[in-house]
């Protein structure tokens, strides 16, 4: 067995609840803004946030909810998200975070599967939430903000403040995010207080933030990336978080300029906009110290192009929901283009050949396996899927293919199940997508494998052109011929208006395959 360990020293993980850890700086900076709603300026100081969290916890307890109970939270990024999340945690209640763009049918599935006792949402999603709750036999839906007629406000859930309900941080589930569901039904990922606390400690030195920083929260809090790396981590450091309910490039650029944002956490489509959209030139982004990309592979050339344009380091990391989520992080000033950074402390990795299961040395390509305190407890009510993902020795099989270089940096090549087999050769869609995005006429791109009688599969490219640009298949083929092996060159091209992506920025290849 070949184990690749972190080059960083191990860290001590405190045996505390997630909310105790997240509010550790609140008493030091009680009057500092903790959360600001970007569009309206509505603000909670750290003292106000702490008070609201403990009052919400008291209200849940008064309704008979506690350890063993779950509530559902379906909301865009607004300050109250943190109140509901951490109020539930203080009461010993788990939160099932739901994508607010889901249909009523998708929401109902998650409500049933998580056995949620009630739903907290916002007015624009009330109709969907009510329909889903009815289908799932969930009795109550509460609204953050002004509720529509007949629905109660989430403030009615407030009660007398309580202290943390005694729980075992190593065992108590605090959040149930659901996997993306790009293959099969979504699965509830059981993350404990210790999982979340461990990962916040593991990324502390890597992110290296200074006191008083201001971060823009555009990535959704319902997704593990936004929930942990944005909401929980920056609150735990006493920083100020400016939330926006959805990504609007002009609005976000304006907030960065107006509020002197120091950090922007992004996904590749946002980095693409920073690199190529003409609006960027109209704003002063000099306050930015770092743009950190995650959730999907970021091509080295795109990272360079964005960094040069905004004069700011653009880096990436690696993680997944089942890993709370971070296993690899780029240290400030330590970016190697195309890599995801180094393994975080207290974490072991293996690179295992996808064909014969052999462990790989430095530079060898294979599936990434991870073991550490951030590994999930398992999938809710799904021991079979849990056993497939986490083996008997505690190694979580990520399904991602990559290699670790001599400097300890991880490079992800692609997903195991997304690899295209062309005449026995493995073709990685992410590699081709990164190349395509360097073409001056291309705004966005995706690649899938489609059945081929002779070759088994061949790559098909979906191309979004920039306004006013033209590109023939022959021109595209000629461009690729100069960059990749002949078996990787795309001859099958579909020009389209957009690439379907999840809220976390991952290309929804299933939708492309369904239309292939």
LUMGUDREN-73259 format. One line per 4 residues: number of its first residue (from 1); their letters; for each residue x negated, y, z of C-alpha. Coordinates in steps of 0.5 Angstrom, whole numbers, plus 500, padded with zeros to 3 digits. Example, Ala and Ser with C-alpha at 12.3 -4.5 7.8 and 13.67 -1.06 7.14 Angstrom:
2
1 = as = 475,491,516  473,498,514
This chain:
516
1 = xxxx = 500,500,500  497,507,498  500,513,502  499,520,500
5 = xxxx = 499,524,507  500,532,507  494,536,507  497,540,513
9 = xxxx = 496,538,520  502,535,523  507,540,527  511,539,534
13 = xxxx = 518,538,533  523,541,538  528,536,541  534,541,540
17 = xxxx = 540,543,537  540,546,530  544,552,533  539,553,539
21 = xxxx = 533,553,534  536,558,529  538,563,534  531,563,538
25 = xxxx = 530,570,536  537,573,537  535,575,544  529,579,541
29 = xxxx = 532,582,536  540,583,538  541,589,534  537,587,528
33 = xxxx = 542,585,522  542,578,521  547,577,515  549,583,511
37 = xxxx = 555,582,505  551,585,499  558,587,495  561,590,501
41 = xxxx = 555,592,506  559,588,512  554,586,517  553,582,523
45 = xxxx = 547,583,528  544,578,531  548,579,538  554,579,534
49 = xxxx = 553,573,530  551,569,536  557,571,540  562,569,534
53 = xxxx = 559,563,533  560,561,541  567,564,540  568,559,534
57 = xxxx = 566,553,538  570,555,544  576,555,539  575,548,536
61 = xxxx = 574,545,543  580,548,545  584,545,539  581,538,542
65 = xxxx = 575,538,537  568,535,539  563,530,537  566,525,532
69 = xxxx = 570,530,529  569,534,522  572,540,519  571,542,512
73 = xxxx = 568,549,510  569,551,502  566,558,502  562,562,497
77 = xxxx = 556,566,501  559,570,506  556,572,513  562,568,516
81 = xxxx = 559,562,513  554,561,518  559,563,524  563,557,522
85 = xxxx = 557,552,520  554,554,527  560,554,531  562,547,529
89 = xxxx = 555,545,531  555,548,538  562,544,539  559,538,537
93 = xxxx = 563,538,530  560,536,524  561,540,518  563,538,511
97 = xxxx = 561,543,506  565,543,499  563,546,493  569,552,492
101 = xxxx = 569,551,484  571,544,485  578,542,483  584,540,488
105 = xxxx = 582,533,486  575,533,488  576,537,494  581,532,496
109 = xxxx = 577,526,495  571,530,500  577,531,505  579,524,505
113 = xxxx = 572,521,505  569,526,511  576,525,515  576,533,516
117 = xxxx = 581,535,521  582,542,518  579,546,512  576,553,512
121 = xxxx = 576,557,506  577,564,503  583,567,499  581,566,492
125 = xxxx = 580,558,493  587,558,498  591,555,493  586,549,491
129 = xxxx = 585,548,498  592,547,500  593,543,494  587,538,496
133 = xxxx = 589,539,504  596,536,502  594,530,498  589,528,503
137 = xxxx = 594,529,509  590,535,512  595,539,516  591,546,516
141 = xxxx = 588,551,512  585,557,515  582,563,511  576,568,512
145 = xxxx = 578,575,510  585,577,509  590,571,508  595,570,503
149 = xxxx = 602,569,506  604,563,511  596,561,512  593,563,518
153 = xxxx = 586,567,519  580,563,521  580,568,527  585,565,530
157 = xxxx = 581,559,531  576,563,536  577,562,543  573,563,550
161 = xxxx = 566,562,548  562,556,550  555,553,551  552,548,547
165 = xxxx = 556,541,548  551,536,550  549,531,544  544,527,542
169 = xxxx = 540,531,536  537,525,533  544,521,533  549,527,532
173 = xxxx = 551,529,525  551,536,524  553,537,516  556,532,511
177 = xxxx = 554,535,504  556,531,498  551,529,493  552,532,486
181 = xxxx = 556,526,483  553,526,476  553,519,477  558,515,480
185 = xxxx = 563,518,486  560,523,491  557,521,497  557,524,504
189 = xxxx = 550,525,506  549,524,514  544,529,516  543,530,524
193 = xxxx = 541,536,528  534,533,528  533,532,521  535,540,520
197 = xxxx = 531,542,526  525,538,523  525,541,516  525,548,519
201 = xxxx = 519,547,523  516,543,517  516,549,512  515,554,517
205 = xxxx = 507,555,515  508,554,508  513,560,507  509,564,512
209 = xxxx = 514,570,512  513,576,517  517,579,522  523,584,519
213 = xxxx = 523,581,512  529,581,508  532,575,503  537,575,498
217 = xxxx = 542,569,499  544,568,492  544,560,492  550,557,495
221 = xxxx = 550,555,502  554,549,501  548,546,498  543,544,502
225 = xxxx = 537,548,499  541,555,500  544,552,507  537,550,510
229 = xxxx = 532,554,506  536,560,506  541,561,511  538,557,517
233 = xxxx = 530,558,516  531,565,515  536,566,521  531,562,525
237 = xxxx = 525,567,524  530,573,526  530,576,518  536,579,515
241 = xxxx = 540,575,510  543,579,504  549,575,501  552,575,495
245 = xxxx = 558,570,493  556,569,486  550,570,481  551,576,477
249 = xxxx = 544,578,475  545,586,475  548,586,482  542,582,484
253 = xxxx = 537,586,481  541,592,484  541,589,491  533,587,490
257 = xxxx = 532,594,489  536,598,494  535,593,500  527,592,498
261 = xxxx = 528,584,498  522,581,500  524,574,498  528,571,492
265 = xxxx = 530,563,492  532,561,485  533,555,481  530,555,474
269 = xxxx = 536,559,470  535,565,475  528,565,473  529,564,466
273 = xxxx = 533,571,467  528,574,470  523,572,465  527,574,459
277 = xxxx = 533,578,460  533,585,458  536,588,464  530,586,468
281 = xxxx = 526,592,466  532,597,469  530,595,476  524,596,481
285 = xxxx = 523,589,484  516,591,487  518,589,494  519,582,492
289 = xxxx = 513,578,495  515,571,492  520,568,488  521,561,490
293 = xxxx = 525,556,485  527,549,487  533,544,485  531,542,478
297 = xxxx = 524,542,475  521,549,473  516,549,467  509,552,468
301 = xxxx = 510,557,462  517,559,464  514,561,471  508,564,468
305 = xxxx = 512,569,464  517,571,470  511,572,474  507,576,469
309 = xxxx = 514,580,468  516,582,475  509,582,478  510,577,483
313 = xxxx = 508,570,485  514,565,482  513,558,485  517,552,486
317 = xxxx = 518,546,491  521,540,491  526,536,495  533,533,495
321 = xxxx = 540,533,500  538,527,503  531,530,505  534,536,509
325 = xxxx = 531,538,503  524,540,503  518,535,502  513,539,498
329 = xxxx = 512,546,498  507,551,495  503,555,500  503,563,499
333 = xxxx = 498,564,494  497,557,493  501,556,486  498,551,481
337 = xxxx = 503,552,475  507,546,473  507,543,480  511,543,486
341 = xxxx = 506,544,492  503,540,497  507,535,502  510,538,508
345 = xxxx = 507,536,515  509,530,518  511,527,512  508,521,508
349 = xxxx = 509,519,500  508,514,496  508,514,488  511,507,486
353 = xxxx = 510,504,478  518,504,476  516,498,472  512,493,476
357 = xxxx = 513,496,483  505,498,484  503,503,489  499,509,485
361 = xxxx = 493,512,486  492,520,485  494,522,478  498,515,477
365 = xxxx = 505,516,475  511,513,479  517,514,483  516,518,489
369 = xxxx = 518,515,496  518,519,502  518,517,509  519,523,515
373 = xxxx = 523,526,520  527,529,515  530,523,512  537,523,512
377 = xxxx = 541,518,517  545,515,511  551,515,507  557,516,510
381 = xxxx = 561,510,510  557,507,505  552,502,508  550,499,501
385 = xxxx = 548,505,498  544,507,504  540,500,503  539,502,496
389 = xxxx = 536,509,497  532,507,504  529,501,505  527,497,511
393 = xxxx = 521,500,512  524,507,512  522,509,505  527,514,501
397 = xxxx = 527,512,494  528,519,491  529,517,484  524,522,481
401 = xxxx = 518,520,477  512,524,478  504,524,481  500,527,486
405 = xxxx = 494,530,484  487,531,487  489,537,490  495,534,493
409 = xxxx = 500,537,489  506,534,486  508,534,479  515,532,478
413 = xxxx = 516,529,471  523,527,471  529,522,474  528,515,473
417 = xxxx = 535,514,470  534,520,465  528,517,462  529,516,455
421 = xxxx = 526,509,452  524,510,445  521,504,442  518,502,449
425 = xxxx = 515,509,450  518,513,456  520,520,454  521,525,460
429 = xxxx = 527,530,458  524,536,463  518,536,459  521,537,453
433 = xxxx = 526,542,456  520,546,459  517,546,452  523,548,448
437 = xxxx = 524,554,453  517,557,451  520,558,444  521,566,443
441 = xxxx = 528,564,439  531,559,445  535,562,451  536,555,454
445 = xxxx = 535,548,452  537,541,455  535,534,452  538,527,453
449 = xxxx = 537,520,450  542,517,445  543,510,443  539,508,437
453 = xxxx = 539,502,433  532,502,431  528,505,437  533,504,443
457 = xxxx = 534,511,444  532,518,441  532,525,444  537,529,442
461 = xxxx = 536,537,444  542,542,446  539,549,444  542,556,446
465 = xxxx = 539,561,442  538,568,444  543,573,441  541,575,433
469 = xxxx = 536,569,433  536,564,428  532,557,428  533,551,423
473 = xxxx = 532,544,425  526,544,421  523,550,424  524,547,431
477 = xxxx = 521,540,429  514,544,426  514,547,433  514,541,437
481 = xxxx = 509,537,433  504,542,435  505,541,442  507,533,444
485 = xxxx = 506,526,441  510,525,435  515,520,439  517,526,443
489 = xxxx = 519,530,437  526,532,437  529,531,430  537,531,433
493 = xxxx = 539,538,435  546,541,437  546,548,437  551,550,443
497 = xxxx = 553,557,447  551,554,454  548,548,458  553,545,463
501 = xxxx = 549,546,470  551,544,477  551,550,482  544,548,484
505 = xxxx = 542,549,477  541,542,475  543,540,468  549,536,468
509 = xxxx = 547,531,463  553,526,464  557,532,461  552,532,455
513 = xxxx = 552,525,454  560,524,454  560,529,448  554,526,445
